[in-house]
Structures are given as structure tokens and as C-alpha cells.
Amino acid sequence: MAVVENTDFPLVKLAIKEDLANIDTIGKVFLSKLFSYPDKTFLKYKKYGSFRNISFAETFNSMKSLYIQLCNLGLVKGDKVLFISENRQQLITAALGATLSGFVSVPVHPGFTSIQIQEIIDSCKPKCIIISDDRQLEKINNIKNIDIITFDNLSNKILYYKDIVKKYRNSNIDFEKAIYEINSDNLAYILYQYNESGKFEGIKLSHNNILSSVKQVYEETEVINSDDIILFNLPFSFIEGIFEIHLSLYSSAICAIADDTGINILLENVKEVNASIFSSTLNIWKKFFDKFTQIHSIETSESVFRDTIGESLKKGFCWGISQNNSAVEFFKNLNLDIVQFYGFAETSGPYAYLKSDRKKLKSFVGIEVKTEKDSEILVKKESILARCVNNQNPLMNGWFKTGDIGIVDEDGNIQIHGKKRDYITLLSGYIISPQRIENLIDNKFISKVVIIGEKREFLSALIVPNIDYLKEYAHKELKIKYKTTDDLIKDRWVKALYRLIFENLNKDLAVFEKIKGFALLLRPFSVDSTELTLTGKPIREIISIKRNHEIESIYKAPFSKLLFETSINK
């Protein structure tokens, strides 16, 4: 693609200002912010132990430099640029810049293996790959005939991002015009994710998809504005991460990139940047809750909470919905205004939300929601529904089949019971929603639980213990002596503790839903092992294969050992 000399920058500036209400591409949103307040902070990022600011003007110059380099490499509008990197300032700037100037950004989770990355490359056929460090370089060493750019300085033979920015940042080219000429239906991103069958699928998102979703959230929820600082820790390869960056851009809020995903670092980052919004998944909110209540009482006061977290944090975004989540309720009771979002890559982000002042999940205005005869939830709104890379149409007469089983009442309120394909059929013929039961298990001794039992006589549970809580309880209350964590989870009194948890749960379950066996797992489920989707949902088909030994040990145990009659009293 030829680089255009700077000829009519003032005309583009005028056109953007006159057309502000009808901005229809990501690039035009960025230009509107750039022209309005070029020196305002767009991103915060940590370097050499402290957070630094990068303005819209500085970001623009970095984007322009990458645009020139990609053009010089022969890339043209619509070509794919693959990104393999953890969250960092360069990733956000480069991927956003590639997208708004007409290329298609394909961000890939940095935990993917070389085999998985090769599968993605074969699917999207990128013309350039941009990576973070030597760990990612090892995964693509065998890739031929694709230009590579690195964020870290790895080799004189590979293009270095920082050198590119220095070389071209003062070039006199009409980057603004290149941005302005992109159309709303142009492809912006492709997101690759594991579906719940354990197979890769690529979701194609246009500029219109992203902006339609962002606009409806911004206008209807009124939860973010230009004064906010949001702590960003969701992977940019997730729809949640993509959506959050664009919501920050659209609202002119400052996006502070967390320098780690560990809960201790995240809490430190909240105070360091004076974040007003903390956004993460249900799982991280639960870890936040566990960490806080380990130190303080669950009946703690708001003043104690503020002493710990600081005064700046006022709002929270929680990605995911649970009908029974004590963590979210705990923080709501401390006057943290939490909005829960629910959606998919195929819906370009959230299609429904739950605010602190409401009890029920509800779709955004203009989005139609209904259920099929089998109670599967369907969603419809043309502007937000994405397409798949393989050109399969995921829609049925314009409706997206979510795979969720639930209820939609006459007022449009939504209640989700579980995933359609997750339903378990026992040998007796009973059909059960494991997700509904998993959502009932809200216990500080359990980090993650997956209910199993397909074609079995009864349900069982694979449990990842909350090791920190368990060790503390074992030491203070059970007085257990052990050498390793493996010894601890095999202790009979620890097993009795978990039996008691399920005895109490079983009181609220139907006879055929009762949990009659469990296994405590030393090795957690993970995205890297492909047992979880990128958003933390269990892929049961893969778990049933990879955890077959533990599963068989439950069902081969003598029946007398499966009944939860052991007392916890020692």
C-alpha cells in the first residue's frame, strides 16, 4: 500500500469535527480525541517501577510509524497483522493503530503453543507477525515468508518496534486521510477462541460491530466518563479486552495497563494509578474477595475497605454473570458500584448487563432476546452480530444462538441456567445443568469446581481447592501435620471438610442432582492445558479426557466411601 503524502490534513480535521455525531469507524473516534485534546493521557503503563503517561498525540505518532513500516513491507488494506504478546503499551498502540488505518489486527493469547499458533496462521494467513519477546519468537521460528516485528530488541535481523517509531515518527505523510477513508463495514479484528467443543474458531469483527456495541454500553449504562481511570488487566486477545480499550477510547477515560494479573499486584496498581474503575472477570473478583476477607472480617466496614484499597475506586466492571456470587454482593455492600456484563465475541461484547440497583439481567435497548422451544436463548441486532472466519453463518434467520439455556420474561429480563451443550444426561435418563449446581457452590475452600457425570449413575465433582485458605485452616483448626500440598489434600480430615461442604449443598438439590463423589485436584484447570476457554469456562469434553484418571477413581471407589457421612469433628 502506497504511503500518501500529507496534502489535506485540515480538511480531514474539519470533516471529523463536522461529522462528530455520525462517527462510524474506530479511526474517526481516535481522530476526534486527537483533534480535541492531543495532550490528554490516553494510556498509562508501568516502566522502571512507576507508571508513565502516553498522550493521544504520542500514540498517534507511534501508530503512524507502524503504518509506514507496514506499507513499506507491501501490506495493503485488509491484510492481517498477527499479534502475540502479553498486555503492554506497545501492543495496544500497535494493534489499535493497525486496525484504524485499514489493516486487520489478530491478537493471539500469549499462552498459546506453537501448534495452536500455526493453526491460527493457517486460518487467517497474516502478512506480518508482531511479537513481544523471545518466548514468542521460539513459537514461530519455523514460520517462513512472513515479516516479523518485535517489541523487545531480540536480533539485528528482525525489525524492532522502537526503531520503527524513531525512524518514522516525524514523517510528513497523510496518515489522517488513510484513517478517514476506512469504512464502517471494514474488518477491524479477528479473535480466535476455543469454543466449548474444544475447537478453534475465528470471530470477525468490523468497525461497525465494535462501535455499535461500545456506543450502546456508554449511552445506556452511563458508568464511564472522561474523568475515569480504568485499570486494564483483561487480555487484549479476549473480546472483553478489545471492548474495554474501545470503551475507554470512546469515553475519553484513561486506560491504565496493569503490570501483572496476580491479585496482589492488581490491588497495588489500583492505588498506584488512583483507578476509579476496576474491571475483571468473575474469577478475579472472587480472588479479590478471598484476599480481602482473609485479612479482614466479611462484616468489614467501608472505612476499613477504603484504608486497604484507597479512596479513588468507585466502580467495578464484572465480566460474567453468576446467580449466586457472594464476592460481587460483598463489594456492592461496600458502596462499590458494580456493573456485570454478559456477552460473546459473536455479539461484539456485552448484549446484557446488571447494575447494582437492579436484581435481574437485562438486554440493552434495541437488542431482541427470546428463547427457543428447548429454552436456548437467542439474540438479535444486526449491527453487533459478528461472523466466523470460515464464513459459516452463526445466525439462524438473523438470530444468534447463544448456547445458553434460560428464561426470558415478558419484560425482557434474562435468567441463565447453564450451557445447552453442558447438560449432563445420567444413566437414569435425568438431564441436569451442571453450571446451575456449580453456581451454587460458593465456598472459600473451593477455587474452581467442575461437575461431571455424563452417562454415569450419579454426579461427582472435580475440585480445585483454595490452597491458601485450606493451609491456614489445616494449621489453625485441624492441627494437621504435612510435608507437601499433595499430602494435605489426601488427608482424611481435609476430605471430611469437603464432604461436609457437599452434604450441606445436597440438602438443596433434587435426589438425582446430589453430588455423591469428588476428587481434590493438585493441578488446577488452565487455559494453557485447553481445559478452560479464554474466559475461564470449563471445556468438559477435554476435561473428561485429561482428568480421566481422577474421574475413574471416583466411580471405581466402593459405594460406601461415596456417601457423605464422615463427621468433621476430630
C-alpha positions as CSV (number, residue, x, y, z in Angstrom):
1,M,0.0,0.0,0.0
2,A,1.5,3.3,-1.0
3,V,2.1,5.9,1.7
4,V,0.2,9.1,0.9
5,E,2.0,12.4,1.2
6,N,0.4,14.9,3.6
7,T,-1.9,17.1,1.5
8,D,-5.2,17.9,3.2
9,F,-4.9,17.4,7.0
10,P,-7.0,20.5,7.7
11,L,-9.9,19.1,5.5
12,V,-9.8,15.8,7.5
13,K,-9.8,17.7,10.7
14,L,-12.8,19.8,9.6
15,A,-14.7,16.8,8.3
16,I,-14.3,14.9,11.7
17,K,-15.5,17.9,13.7
18,E,-18.5,18.5,11.5
19,D,-19.4,14.8,11.5
20,L,-18.9,14.1,15.2
21,A,-22.4,12.7,15.8
22,N,-22.0,10.2,12.9
23,I,-18.6,8.9,13.6
24,D,-18.7,5.3,12.3
25,T,-15.1,3.9,12.5
26,I,-12.6,3.4,15.3
27,G,-10.1,5.6,13.5
28,K,-12.6,8.5,13.3
29,V,-13.2,8.2,17.1
30,F,-9.4,8.3,17.7
31,L,-9.0,11.4,15.4
32,S,-11.8,13.2,17.2
33,K,-10.0,12.7,20.5
34,L,-6.7,13.7,19.0
35,F,-8.0,16.9,17.5
36,S,-9.9,17.8,20.7
37,Y,-7.2,17.3,23.2
38,P,-3.9,15.9,21.8
39,D,-2.0,16.2,25.1
40,K,-4.6,14.3,27.2
41,T,-3.4,11.0,28.6
42,F,-4.7,8.0,26.6
43,L,-2.7,5.2,28.3
44,K,-0.8,4.6,31.5
45,Y,1.8,1.9,31.6
46,K,4.5,0.8,34.0
47,K,8.2,1.3,33.2
48,Y,11.1,1.0,35.6
49,G,8.8,0.7,38.6
50,S,6.5,3.6,38.1
51,F,3.5,4.4,35.8
52,R,4.1,6.7,32.9
53,N,1.6,8.5,30.7
54,I,1.3,8.5,26.9
55,S,-0.9,11.1,25.2
56,F,-3.1,10.9,22.2
57,A,-0.5,12.8,20.2
58,E,2.3,10.4,21.2
59,T,0.1,7.4,20.5
60,F,-0.7,8.8,17.1
61,N,2.9,9.2,16.1
62,S,3.7,5.6,17.1
63,M,0.7,4.4,15.1
64,K,1.8,6.5,12.1
65,S,5.3,5.0,12.2
66,L,3.9,1.4,12.2
67,Y,1.6,2.3,9.3
68,I,4.5,3.5,7.2
69,Q,6.5,0.3,8.0
70,L,3.7,-2.0,7.2
71,C,3.1,-0.1,3.9
72,N,6.8,-0.4,3.1
73,L,6.6,-4.2,3.7
74,G,3.9,-4.4,1.0
75,L,0.8,-4.7,3.1
76,V,-2.4,-3.3,1.8
77,K,-5.8,-2.5,3.3
78,G,-7.4,-5.6,4.6
79,D,-4.2,-7.6,5.2
80,K,-3.9,-9.4,8.5
81,V,-1.4,-8.5,11.2
82,L,-0.9,-11.2,13.9
83,F,0.0,-10.0,17.4
84,I,1.4,-12.5,20.0
85,S,2.0,-10.5,23.2
86,E,1.0,-10.1,26.8
87,N,-0.7,-6.8,27.6
88,R,1.7,-3.9,27.2
89,Q,1.5,-0.3,25.9
90,Q,3.2,-1.3,22.6
91,L,0.6,-4.0,22.0
92,I,-2.4,-1.6,22.5
93,T,-0.9,1.1,20.4
94,A,0.3,-1.1,17.6
95,A,-2.9,-3.3,17.3
96,L,-5.2,-0.3,17.6
97,G,-3.1,1.6,15.1
98,A,-3.1,-1.2,12.6
99,T,-6.9,-1.5,12.8
100,L,-7.7,2.2,12.5
101,S,-5.5,2.5,9.4
102,G,-7.2,-0.3,7.4
103,F,-5.3,-3.4,8.4
104,V,-6.9,-6.3,10.3
105,S,-5.4,-6.9,13.8
106,V,-5.4,-10.6,15.0
107,P,-4.4,-10.6,18.7
108,V,-3.5,-14.0,20.0
109,H,-3.3,-15.2,23.6
110,P,0.4,-15.4,24.5
111,G,-0.2,-18.7,26.3
112,F,-0.9,-20.5,23.0
113,T,1.5,-23.1,21.9
114,S,3.4,-23.2,18.6
115,I,1.0,-25.8,17.3
116,Q,-2.0,-23.6,18.2
117,I,-0.4,-20.5,16.7
118,Q,0.4,-22.4,13.5
119,E,-3.3,-23.4,13.2
120,I,-4.3,-19.7,13.5
121,I,-1.7,-18.7,10.9
122,D,-3.0,-21.3,8.5
123,S,-6.5,-19.9,9.0
124,C,-6.0,-16.1,8.8
125,K,-2.8,-16.0,6.6
126,P,-1.2,-12.9,8.2
127,K,1.3,-10.8,6.1
128,C,3.1,-9.7,9.3
129,I,3.6,-11.0,12.8
130,I,4.3,-8.7,15.7
131,I,5.6,-10.4,18.9
132,S,6.6,-9.3,22.4
133,D,9.7,-11.3,23.3
134,D,12.0,-14.3,22.8
135,R,9.4,-16.8,24.3
136,Q,7.0,-15.9,21.5
137,L,9.8,-15.9,18.9
138,E,10.6,-19.5,19.7
139,K,7.0,-20.4,18.8
140,I,7.3,-19.0,15.2
141,N,10.9,-19.9,14.4
142,N,9.8,-22.2,11.7
143,I,7.5,-19.7,10.0
144,K,8.7,-18.7,6.6
145,N,8.0,-15.8,4.2
146,I,6.2,-13.6,6.9
147,D,7.8,-10.4,8.1
148,I,8.3,-10.2,11.9
149,I,8.5,-7.2,14.2
150,T,9.4,-7.5,17.9
151,F,8.6,-5.2,20.9
152,D,11.8,-6.4,22.6
153,N,15.1,-5.9,20.9
154,L,16.0,-9.5,20.0
155,S,18.1,-9.6,16.9
156,N,19.6,-7.3,14.3
157,K,17.9,-9.5,11.7
158,I,14.4,-8.7,13.0
159,L,12.6,-5.4,12.8
160,Y,12.5,-3.7,16.2
161,Y,9.3,-1.7,17.0
162,K,11.1,1.0,18.9
163,D,13.5,1.6,15.9
164,I,10.4,1.9,13.6
165,V,8.8,4.5,15.8
166,K,12.0,6.6,16.0
167,K,12.6,6.3,12.2
168,Y,9.2,7.5,11.0
169,R,7.5,9.4,13.9
170,N,8.3,12.8,12.2
171,S,7.4,11.7,8.7
172,N,5.2,14.1,6.7
173,I,2.6,11.7,5.4
174,D,-1.2,11.9,5.3
175,F,-1.9,9.3,8.0
176,E,-5.1,11.2,8.9
177,K,-6.5,10.7,5.4
178,A,-5.7,7.0,5.4
179,I,-7.7,6.7,8.7
180,Y,-10.6,8.8,7.5
181,E,-11.1,6.7,4.3
182,I,-11.8,3.5,6.2
183,N,-15.4,2.3,6.0
184,S,-17.6,1.1,8.9
185,D,-18.1,-2.3,7.4
186,N,-14.3,-2.9,7.0
187,L,-12.9,-5.7,9.1
188,A,-11.2,-4.5,12.3
189,Y,-10.3,-7.6,14.3
190,I,-10.3,-11.3,14.2
191,L,-10.4,-13.0,17.6
192,Y,-9.5,-16.7,17.9
193,Q,-11.0,-18.6,20.8
194,Y,-11.7,-22.1,21.8
195,N,-15.4,-22.9,21.6
196,E,-17.0,-25.3,24.1
197,S,-16.4,-28.2,21.8
198,G,-12.6,-27.6,22.2
199,K,-12.1,-26.4,18.7
200,F,-10.7,-23.1,17.4
201,E,-13.0,-20.6,15.8
202,G,-12.1,-17.1,14.5
203,I,-14.7,-14.3,15.0
204,K,-14.6,-11.4,12.5
205,L,-15.4,-8.0,14.0
206,S,-16.0,-4.9,11.8
207,H,-15.6,-1.3,12.9
208,N,-19.4,-1.1,13.0
209,N,-19.6,-4.2,15.2
210,I,-17.2,-2.7,17.8
211,L,-18.6,0.8,17.8
212,S,-22.3,-0.2,17.9
213,S,-21.6,-2.3,21.0
214,V,-19.5,0.4,22.7
215,K,-22.0,3.2,22.0
216,Q,-24.9,1.3,23.4
217,V,-23.0,0.5,26.6
218,Y,-21.7,4.0,27.0
219,E,-25.1,5.7,26.4
220,E,-27.3,3.3,28.4
221,T,-25.2,2.5,31.4
222,E,-23.6,5.9,32.0
223,V,-20.9,4.1,34.0
224,I,-17.8,5.7,32.5
225,N,-16.7,9.2,31.6
226,S,-13.7,11.3,30.7
227,D,-12.7,11.7,34.4
228,D,-12.3,8.0,35.0
229,I,-9.1,5.9,35.2
230,I,-9.8,2.2,34.4
231,L,-7.3,-0.5,35.4
232,F,-7.0,-2.7,32.4
233,N,-6.0,-6.3,33.0
234,L,-8.1,-8.4,30.6
235,P,-6.0,-10.0,27.8
236,F,-6.3,-8.0,24.6
237,S,-7.0,-11.2,22.8
238,F,-10.3,-11.5,24.6
239,I,-13.5,-9.7,23.4
240,E,-13.6,-8.2,26.9
241,G,-10.2,-6.7,26.5
242,I,-10.9,-5.4,23.0
243,F,-14.2,-3.9,24.1
244,E,-12.7,-2.3,27.2
245,I,-10.0,-0.5,25.3
246,H,-12.5,0.9,22.8
247,L,-14.9,1.9,25.6
248,S,-12.1,3.8,27.2
249,L,-11.2,5.5,23.9
250,Y,-14.8,6.4,23.1
251,S,-15.5,7.8,26.6
252,S,-12.1,9.6,26.8
253,A,-11.3,7.8,30.0
254,I,-7.7,7.0,30.8
255,C,-6.7,3.3,30.5
256,A,-4.0,2.1,32.9
257,I,-2.4,-1.2,31.8
258,A,-1.9,-3.4,34.9
259,D,1.7,-4.8,35.0
260,D,0.6,-8.2,36.2
261,T,-2.5,-10.3,36.6
262,G,-1.8,-11.5,40.1
263,I,-4.3,-10.3,42.6
264,N,-1.7,-8.6,44.9
265,I,-0.2,-6.7,42.0
266,L,-3.7,-5.6,40.7
267,L,-4.6,-4.2,44.1
268,E,-1.3,-2.3,44.3
269,N,-1.9,-1.0,40.8
270,V,-5.4,0.3,41.8
271,K,-3.7,2.5,44.4
272,E,-0.7,3.5,42.2
273,V,-2.8,4.9,39.4
274,N,-5.7,6.1,41.5
275,A,-8.1,3.9,39.5
276,S,-11.7,4.8,39.7
277,I,-12.8,1.6,37.9
278,F,-11.5,-1.9,38.4
279,S,-12.6,-4.3,35.7
280,S,-12.1,-8.1,35.6
281,T,-13.8,-11.5,35.3
282,L,-15.9,-13.2,37.9
283,N,-12.9,-15.3,38.8
284,I,-10.7,-12.3,39.6
285,W,-13.5,-10.6,41.6
286,K,-13.7,-13.9,43.7
287,K,-9.9,-13.8,44.2
288,F,-10.2,-10.1,45.3
289,F,-12.9,-11.1,47.7
290,D,-10.9,-14.1,49.1
291,K,-7.8,-12.0,49.5
292,F,-9.6,-9.2,51.3
293,T,-11.6,-11.5,53.6
294,Q,-8.5,-13.4,54.5
295,I,-7.2,-10.3,56.1
296,H,-10.4,-8.6,57.3
297,S,-13.8,-9.9,58.5
298,I,-16.5,-10.5,56.0
299,E,-18.5,-8.0,58.0
300,T,-15.9,-5.3,57.5
301,S,-16.8,-1.7,57.3
302,E,-16.4,0.6,54.3
303,S,-13.8,2.6,56.1
304,V,-11.6,-0.5,56.5
305,F,-12.1,-1.3,52.8
306,R,-11.0,2.3,51.9
307,D,-8.0,2.1,54.1
308,T,-6.9,-1.0,52.2
309,I,-7.8,-0.1,48.6
310,G,-7.8,3.7,48.6
311,E,-10.4,6.4,48.1
312,S,-10.3,6.6,44.3
313,L,-12.0,3.3,43.4
314,K,-15.7,3.9,43.0
315,K,-16.9,1.5,40.3
316,G,-16.3,-2.0,39.1
317,F,-17.0,-3.9,35.8
318,C,-17.5,-7.7,36.3
319,W,-17.4,-9.8,33.1
320,G,-19.7,-12.7,33.6
321,I,-22.9,-13.5,35.4
322,S,-23.5,-15.8,38.4
323,Q,-26.8,-16.1,40.1
324,N,-25.1,-16.6,43.4
325,N,-21.9,-14.6,43.8
326,S,-21.1,-13.5,47.3
327,A,-17.9,-11.7,46.1
328,V,-19.9,-9.2,43.9
329,E,-22.5,-8.8,46.6
330,F,-19.8,-8.1,49.2
331,F,-18.3,-5.3,47.2
332,K,-21.7,-3.8,46.3
333,N,-22.4,-3.6,50.1
334,L,-19.3,-1.6,50.5
335,N,-20.7,1.0,48.1
336,L,-18.7,-0.1,45.1
337,D,-21.0,0.5,42.1
338,I,-20.6,-2.8,40.1
339,V,-21.9,-3.4,36.7
340,Q,-22.0,-7.0,35.5
341,F,-21.7,-7.6,31.7
342,Y,-22.6,-10.7,29.7
343,G,-22.0,-11.4,26.1
344,F,-19.8,-13.1,23.5
345,A,-17.3,-12.3,20.8
346,E,-20.1,-13.1,18.4
347,T,-22.2,-10.2,19.9
348,S,-19.2,-7.9,19.8
349,G,-19.1,-7.6,23.6
350,P,-22.0,-7.5,26.1
351,Y,-25.6,-7.8,25.0
352,A,-26.9,-7.7,28.5
353,Y,-26.0,-6.1,31.9
354,L,-26.9,-6.0,35.5
355,K,-26.4,-2.8,37.5
356,S,-26.1,-2.5,41.3
357,D,-29.6,-1.0,41.5
358,R,-31.3,-3.9,39.7
359,K,-31.9,-7.5,40.5
360,K,-32.2,-9.0,37.0
361,L,-30.0,-9.3,34.0
362,K,-31.5,-7.3,31.1
363,S,-30.5,-6.8,27.4
364,F,-29.5,-3.4,26.1
365,V,-32.2,-1.3,24.3
366,G,-32.6,-2.4,20.7
367,I,-31.3,-5.9,21.2
368,E,-34.0,-8.6,20.9
369,V,-33.8,-11.6,23.1
370,K,-36.0,-14.7,23.1
371,T,-35.9,-18.4,23.8
372,E,-36.4,-21.4,21.6
373,K,-38.6,-24.3,22.4
374,D,-35.7,-26.1,24.1
375,S,-35.1,-22.9,26.2
376,E,-32.0,-21.8,24.3
377,I,-31.5,-18.1,24.5
378,L,-31.3,-16.3,21.1
379,V,-30.1,-12.7,20.5
380,K,-30.8,-10.4,17.5
381,K,-29.4,-7.0,16.5
382,E,-27.7,-6.7,13.1
383,S,-25.1,-4.1,13.9
384,I,-23.5,-6.1,16.7
385,L,-23.6,-9.7,15.4
386,A,-20.2,-10.8,14.0
387,R,-19.3,-13.5,11.5
388,C,-16.9,-16.5,11.6
389,V,-13.6,-16.8,9.7
390,N,-14.7,-19.9,7.9
391,N,-17.7,-18.0,6.5
392,Q,-20.1,-20.2,8.5
393,N,-23.1,-18.0,9.4
394,P,-23.6,-18.4,13.2
395,L,-27.1,-16.9,12.8
396,M,-30.5,-18.5,12.4
397,N,-32.8,-16.2,10.5
398,G,-30.8,-13.3,11.9
399,W,-30.7,-14.7,15.5
400,F,-27.5,-15.7,17.2
401,K,-27.8,-19.0,19.2
402,T,-26.0,-18.3,22.4
403,G,-25.9,-21.9,23.6
404,D,-27.3,-20.7,26.9
405,I,-30.3,-22.3,28.5
406,G,-32.6,-20.0,30.4
407,I,-35.7,-17.9,30.7
408,V,-36.6,-14.5,29.1
409,D,-39.7,-13.0,30.8
410,E,-42.2,-10.6,29.2
411,D,-40.2,-7.5,30.4
412,G,-37.0,-8.8,28.8
413,N,-35.3,-9.9,32.0
414,I,-33.0,-12.8,31.4
415,Q,-32.2,-15.7,33.7
416,I,-29.4,-18.0,32.6
417,H,-29.4,-21.6,33.9
418,G,-26.4,-23.0,32.1
419,K,-24.9,-24.1,28.7
420,K,-27.0,-26.2,26.4
421,R,-24.2,-28.5,25.4
422,D,-23.1,-28.7,29.1
423,Y,-26.2,-30.5,30.2
424,I,-25.4,-33.9,31.7
425,T,-27.6,-37.0,31.0
426,L,-27.4,-39.6,33.7
427,L,-27.9,-43.3,33.1
428,S,-31.3,-42.9,34.7
429,G,-32.3,-40.5,31.9
430,Y,-32.3,-37.4,34.1
431,I,-31.0,-34.3,32.3
432,I,-29.1,-31.9,34.6
433,S,-27.5,-28.4,34.3
434,P,-24.0,-28.8,35.9
435,Q,-23.5,-25.0,35.6
436,R,-26.5,-24.3,37.8
437,I,-25.1,-26.6,40.5
438,E,-21.6,-25.1,40.1
439,N,-23.0,-21.6,40.6
440,L,-24.5,-22.7,44.0
441,I,-21.0,-23.7,45.2
442,D,-19.7,-20.5,46.6
443,N,-17.3,-21.6,49.3
444,K,-13.9,-20.1,50.4
445,F,-12.3,-23.5,50.4
446,I,-13.1,-24.1,46.7
447,S,-11.2,-22.2,43.9
448,K,-12.9,-24.0,41.0
449,V,-15.3,-26.9,40.7
450,V,-16.5,-28.8,37.6
451,I,-19.5,-31.1,37.9
452,I,-19.2,-34.4,35.9
453,G,-21.5,-37.4,35.4
454,E,-22.3,-37.9,31.7
455,K,-23.7,-41.4,31.2
456,R,-22.9,-42.2,34.9
457,E,-25.2,-43.3,37.7
458,F,-24.6,-40.1,39.7
459,L,-23.0,-36.7,39.7
460,S,-19.5,-36.1,41.1
461,A,-17.2,-33.0,41.4
462,L,-13.7,-32.2,40.4
463,I,-12.4,-29.7,42.9
464,V,-9.5,-27.3,42.8
465,P,-9.0,-26.3,46.4
466,N,-8.3,-22.8,47.6
467,I,-4.9,-23.8,48.9
468,D,-4.2,-20.6,50.9
469,Y,-7.4,-21.0,52.9
470,L,-7.0,-24.7,53.2
471,K,-3.5,-24.5,54.6
472,E,-4.5,-21.8,57.1
473,Y,-7.5,-23.9,58.3
474,A,-5.5,-27.1,58.4
475,H,-2.9,-25.4,60.6
476,K,-5.1,-23.5,63.0
477,E,-8.2,-25.7,63.2
478,L,-7.4,-29.2,62.1
479,K,-3.9,-29.2,63.5
480,I,-2.7,-31.3,60.6
481,K,1.0,-32.0,60.0
482,Y,2.0,-32.5,56.4
483,K,5.1,-32.1,54.2
484,T,3.6,-31.3,50.8
485,T,0.4,-29.9,49.3
486,D,-0.3,-33.4,47.9
487,D,-0.1,-34.8,51.4
488,L,-2.5,-32.2,52.6
489,I,-5.3,-32.8,50.1
490,K,-5.0,-36.6,50.7
491,D,-5.5,-36.1,54.5
492,R,-8.7,-37.8,55.7
493,W,-9.8,-34.7,57.7
494,V,-9.4,-32.5,54.7
495,K,-11.5,-34.9,52.7
496,A,-14.0,-34.8,55.6
497,L,-14.1,-31.0,55.3
498,Y,-15.1,-31.2,51.7
499,R,-17.6,-33.9,52.3
500,L,-19.3,-31.6,54.8
501,I,-19.5,-28.9,52.2
502,F,-21.3,-31.2,49.8
503,E,-23.5,-32.6,52.4
504,N,-24.8,-29.1,53.0
505,L,-25.1,-28.5,49.3
506,N,-27.0,-31.7,48.7
507,K,-29.8,-30.6,51.1
508,D,-30.9,-28.0,48.4
509,L,-30.6,-30.4,45.5
510,A,-33.1,-32.9,44.0
511,V,-32.4,-36.5,44.6
512,F,-30.9,-37.1,41.1
513,E,-28.8,-33.9,41.4
514,K,-27.0,-34.8,44.6
515,I,-23.2,-35.0,44.5
516,K,-22.1,-38.4,45.6
517,G,-18.3,-38.3,45.0
518,F,-15.4,-35.9,44.5
519,A,-11.7,-35.6,43.8
520,L,-9.4,-32.9,45.1
521,L,-7.0,-31.8,42.3
522,L,-3.4,-30.8,42.9
523,R,-3.1,-29.3,39.4
524,P,-5.6,-26.6,38.6
525,F,-7.6,-26.3,35.3
526,S,-6.0,-23.8,32.9
527,V,-6.3,-22.1,29.5
528,D,-2.9,-23.4,28.5
529,S,-4.0,-27.0,29.1
530,T,-7.1,-26.3,26.9
531,E,-9.3,-27.4,29.8
532,L,-10.8,-23.8,30.0
533,T,-11.9,-21.3,27.4
534,L,-10.1,-18.0,27.4
535,T,-12.8,-16.6,29.7
536,G,-12.4,-19.4,32.2
537,K,-15.4,-21.6,31.3
538,P,-14.7,-25.4,31.5
539,I,-14.4,-27.4,28.3
540,R,-15.9,-30.6,29.7
541,E,-15.1,-32.8,26.7
542,I,-11.3,-32.1,27.2
543,I,-11.5,-32.3,31.0
544,S,-13.1,-35.7,30.8
545,I,-10.1,-36.9,28.8
546,K,-7.3,-35.1,30.6
547,R,-8.7,-35.9,34.1
548,N,-9.8,-39.4,33.2
549,H,-7.7,-41.0,36.0
550,E,-9.2,-38.8,38.7
551,I,-12.7,-39.4,37.3
552,E,-12.4,-43.1,37.2
553,S,-11.0,-43.2,40.7
554,I,-14.3,-41.6,41.9
555,Y,-16.6,-44.1,40.1
556,K,-14.5,-47.2,40.9
557,A,-14.5,-46.4,44.6
558,P,-16.5,-48.7,46.9
559,F,-20.1,-47.2,47.1
560,S,-19.8,-46.9,50.9
561,K,-17.0,-44.4,50.5
562,L,-19.1,-42.2,48.3
563,L,-21.8,-41.4,50.9
564,F,-21.0,-38.2,52.8
565,E,-21.5,-39.4,56.3
566,T,-18.0,-38.7,57.7
567,S,-18.0,-36.2,60.6
568,I,-15.6,-33.3,60.6
569,N,-15.3,-33.5,64.4
570,K,-11.8,-34.6,65.4
